[in-house]
């Protein structure tokens, strides 16, 4: 293969990571081809059956890459409409409490917010705030073995009771990462909490965007790529990466077509990427061997529509056997949408799943979210296979960086090593890094 002024890039996967890389590279003048096995771009969280019932779209203030991309796609004053909301917790007595936000500068606002948060008993609040203060002053250090310990064990060691871990920290960890305290590493827990709670006040904002991810991100990127002459191959599946020495020489498609380019970006989940790799790479490179160590679990979203108006969006984190959070949004005139999220494997059992769905109205009423006498208009359940990367101890060492050992192959996705939990921000950061790596290689 020979490089030309307008180099070519083949991107496997049309999720947020692949679309971000394609958008950036098209802007740099590269000839881009996207291959996706689905008919609708956007990844596993977008599909035809959710077009009329989209997954709620939340952005945190610390998600700078996501916000920057949305600003590029929607120049002022046409930004996607959003509403800032507080974070609410359901306590052991079924009462709801907000996590406070003060207008004090960092880091003072973090310390004051902790002391004011009624979700944690006073003695534990004071102990935690004092520990955070010692960290800032350098009198306390985080243990070096956080990646080898579970988050539950570590929180207990700094004085957080079993009740606080169950009612506050576990729902928070599940909302941010999809992982339970008892299984995720303490390092992953700290990494997920730090941007939201230990940085600037603006980083702690939580906003719900009224439009779907498909409308805000996928469609405008797709339109930009089409206008720029990019090739988008939907319903197309790659079956093998061909190679010559230390370079990829082409991507073989299921119909026998061989696509060739100067660069290749694999923006696929690890379960889809490893079958494409030559056996020689899997045995030779630890980079690829470690992909087999990554474990993912399913995520289920139960969408419920009720015949009542929605005055304001809300997010409530739950200590509940079935769901760890419920997001409340306006679903239309005099209609409220509830999105209840879980990684509970019981949803894989149809009969038990139906029983849980039947109990959902009682749960919403107990939270004061569903008004007495209001009717449930519709219920839609969707399970996303392998949606959540398990952050169990040791996982951090297996998440790959963007540059692979193969000279013209980069890897993107929320599950890669970006310094973020495997979320939308991580996917966009990984796509940016791939684009930057290719652009910097040309200018070197």
N, C-alpha and C positions, 0 to 999 in steps of 0.2 A: 504494500500500500504506500502511496506517496501523498504527502500533505499538499494541499492547495491553499490558495489565499482564503477561500471559503471552505474551511474544514467541515467534515460531516460528523454527526453524532447520532448514534442509535441509542434510544432510551427504552429499556424494558420495564414497563409498568407506568400506568397513567394515574397514579395516586398523587397526593399532595407533594411528595418528594420529587417524583418524576416530572410533574407539571412545573414545579418551581425551577428545577434545573433547565427544562426546555424553554421556559419563559426568559430566563436570564441569558441562556446561550443564544437564543434567537435574537435578542437585543444586541449581542456582540457580533452578529453576522454569521453565525454557524448555520449550516444546513441540518435541520433536526428531523428525525423520524422517531415517533412514539409507537411502540407496540403494546397493545393491551388485550388481554384475553376476554375482557368484558365488553358489552355494547355501550356502556355508559362510563365515561372517565370519572375519576375522583376516588377510586379505591373501594375497599370493602364496605365502608360506611355510607356510601351513596349507591342507590340502586333504583330501578324503575318503581319498585313497590313502595319507596319512600318519597317519591316526587310530590305526592299530595299530603304527606305526613312526615316532613323532614325531621331529622335528628336535631335537637336544639344546638345552637352554636354559641359557645361561650369563649370569651377571650380574657386572659388575665393581663393586668398592667405590665407584668414582667415579660410578657410574650412580645418582645420588641421586633423579632424577625417577622412574625405574623402580621403585626400592625404595620410594619414598613411595606410589606407586600400588598396589603389591602389599600394602603395609601397610593401605591403606584397604580393599582388596578382601578381605583375609584378616586380620581382627583377631586379636591374640594370644589364646590360644596356638595358633591354627590357621594359622600361617604355612606356606607351601610348604616342604617338607623340602628342604634343600640341603646340599652338602658343599663345604668350602673346599679348593682344590687348588693345587699349585704349578704354575708355568709351566716346561715342559721344552723343551729344544732338542736336536735331533740334530746332532752336530758332523761335521766332514769325515771323521773316522775311525770313524763310525757309533756312537760312544759317546753317551750321554744325559747332559745336565747340567741341573740346576735353576737357575732364577734365585733367588738367596737373598732372604729377608725377615728383617730384624732388628727388634728391639723398641725401637729408638732413636727419639727424637722427630724430626719433620721440621724442617729438611731434612737433618739428619745421616744419617738412615737411607738416603736416596738415595745419598749419597756413599759410605757404607760398602758398600751393596749392589753398586754398580758395581765397587768394588775387589775384592769377593769373588767376582764372577761369572766363573767359569772358562771361559765360552763365548767370551770375548774375550781375545786374548793380553795378557800383563801390560803391555807398553809401551803398547799402545792403550788399555787400561783406565785406566792412570795419566794418559795424555794426555786422555782423555775426562773423567775425574773432575776434573782440574785445570781443564779448560775450563768445566765446570758450576759449579765453585767461583767462577771469575772472573765468570760470569754473575750469580751470587747477590750477589757483592760489588760489582757495577756496573762492573768493569774490562773487561768484554766485553759486546758487544751483538749481538743477532741481526741479520744483514744485512737491509736493507730490501727486497731483491729476491727473497725466498724464494718468493713466489708465481710468479715468472718462471723459476725454476730447478727442475730435477728433484731429487728427494730423493737419488738416487744420486750426482749430481754434488756436491751440498752435503756429504754425508757424507764423500766422498773429500777434500773441501777441509779438513775438520777432523781428518784423519788416520786415518779408518777404512779399513782395507785392503779389497781386492776380496773376499778370503775372508770377512772378518767381515761385510761387507755382504751377501754371498750366503747365509751360514749363519745369521746372527742377525737382521740388520735387515730383510732382505727377507721372510723368513717372518713376522716380527712385524708388518710393515706389511700383508702380505696377510691375516693373521688379523684385525687390527683394522679394516681398511678394504676388503679385497678388491682392493687396488691394488698393483701392482708398483713397486719403487723407481725403475725406469728410466722409468716413465711418470707417476707422481704428482708433484705439486709438493712442494718442500721445506717450504712452509708447511703443507700438508695433513699431511705427515709429523710435523712438530713438534706440530701441533694434536692429532693422535691420540695421541702419546706422552706429552704433558705431564700429562694427568689421571691416568694410570695410574702413572707413574714419578716425577713431580716434585712431587707434592702430599703429602698426609698418608699415613701408613702404612696407615690403614684404606682409603684410596682404592685401594691396590694389591691388594686382595683379589680373587681370582677364585673364584667359586662356581658350581657346577653345581646347578641345581634339578632334583630328581628327576622332577617332573611336567612335562608339556609346556606350551608357551606357550598352547595352546588351553585347557588345564585351568586354568592359573594366572591368565590374564588375559582371554581372549576370552569364555569361558563365564560367569564371574561378572559381567562388565560387561553381557553380553547379558541375563542374568537380571535385573539391576538396572534396565536400560532397560525391559524388558518390564513389570516390576512398577510402574514409574513412568508407564506409559502411552505410552511412545515407540513410534513406528511404524518397523518394520524391513522394508524391501522387498528381499527377496532375488531373485536371478535377474532383476534389473531393470536396464536399461541406459539411461543418459541419452544423448541424442543432440545436444542443443544447449542453450546458455544464452541465454535471451531477455533483452533489455535495453530500458530506456527512459532516455534521457539518460545519467546517470552511475550508474544503479542496475540491478541484475538484477531483471527482472520475473517470472521463472519458469524452471523447468527442464523442458524437453520430453523426455518419455520415448519409447522406441521404439514403444510401443503408442498414441502420440498424446496421452497424458495430460499436462497441464501442471500441475506442482506449484509453488505459490507460498508464499513465506515472507518474514519480515523480514530474515533473514540467510542467507547461503550459505557453506558451507565446502567447498572442493575439496580433498579428501584423496586425491588420485589421483596416480599417477606422471605425469611431464611428458608422456610419450608418449600417455597417455589424456586429459590435460587439454586440450592444445592443439587437438585436433579439435573440442572443444565450444565454443571461444571464437569470438565474432563476428570476421569478417575485419577489421572496423574497429578492433578493439582490438589485433590483431596488428600492424597497420601504424602505429597511433598511439602505443602505449605501449612503451617500451624494456623495461619490466618483463616483458611477455609475449613480446616478441621474443627476449629472452635465454634463454627456455626451450628454444628450438630449438638452442641452443649446448650444452646438456647431453647427454652421451653416457653410455649405460649398457651393461654387458656381462652376459652370462649367468653364473649360478653353478650348479654341479652338486654335489650331495651324494650320496655313495655310502654307503648304509647296509649294513653287514655284521653278521650275527649269527653267533656262534660258540658251540659247545657247551662252555662253560667258565664257571666262576664268576668274578665280578668283585669282587676284594677292596676296591678303592678306585677312584674315578673318576680319570682322568688326561687331561691335555691336552699333546700333543707337537707342536711346530712343526717343519716339515720343509723342508730344502733338497732337494726332490724334483721331478723333471720333471713329474709328474702332479699331486700333491697338496701343498698348503701346510700342512695341519694334520690331525691325527686326534684325535678326542675319544672317550674310552673311558668307557662307563657301564654300569650294570647294566640288562639288558633282561629280567630275569626270573630265577626260580630256576635256578641253574647255567647261566645264559646271559649272554653279554657282547655289548654292542652297540658297534660301531665306526662313527663318522661321519667319513668322509674328504671333505674339501672342496677344491674347485678352481674356478678361473675359466678353466682351459685350454680353448680352443676346440676342441681335438681330440676332446672328448667329444661334439661335434656329429656326428662321423663314426662311424656305428654299428660298423663293423668294428674300427677302431682302439680305440674305447671298450671293446669286448668283450675285446680283447687286454690293455688296461690292467686291467680287472676281474680277468682271469685271473692277473695278476701280484700282485694285492693280498695274497693270503695270504703270499707270500714277503716282501713289504714289512712286514707286521705281525709276522712271525716275526723278521725282522732287527732290529726294534725291541724284541723281547722281550715284545710285547703278546699275541701268539698263541702259546700253548704248543705244544710238539712233540706231534704226535699228535691234537690237537684238530681237530674237523671244522667247516667252514663250513656253517651250517644254512640260511642264506638270504642273498641279495644283492638290494638294491633301489636303483636309481639314479633320481634325479629332477633334471632341469634346470629352473631357474627363470629364465624370460626376463627380461632387463633388471633383474636383481636388484641389481647393483652399480653405483653411480654412479662413473664415471671421475673421478678427482681430478687430472687432468692440469693443467699450468700454465695459469692463467687461469680455471679453473672457479669459483673462489671468488667472482669478480665476477658470475657468472651464477646463483648459487643465490639464490632470492628470499626476502625476508622475508615474514612472515605477512600483513601488511596489503598488499593490492593497490591499484592506482589506482582501482578500482571501490569505491564507498563501502560496499556491503553484501556484498562478497566477500572472504573470507580463504582463504589457501592453507596446507595442512598436508602433512606427509610427511617422512620421514627425509632426503630429498634437498634440503629447503629450508635456508635459512641459519639454523642454530641454534647455531653454534659447535662442533658435534660432527661427527664423521664420519657418513656416512649409515647409522646403525645403529638399534636399537630405542630407545635413549635419545634419539636425535635425533627419532624419530617421536613419542615421548611428550612431549618438550619442545615440539614444534611444536603438538601438540594442546592442551597447557596454555596456550600463548600465544594460540591462537585463542579459547579459552574466556575467558581473562582480558580479551582485547581487547573481546569482545562484552559481557561483564559490566561492564567499566569504562565502556563507551559508554552503557549504560543508567543507570549511577549518576552520570554526569557532568551 
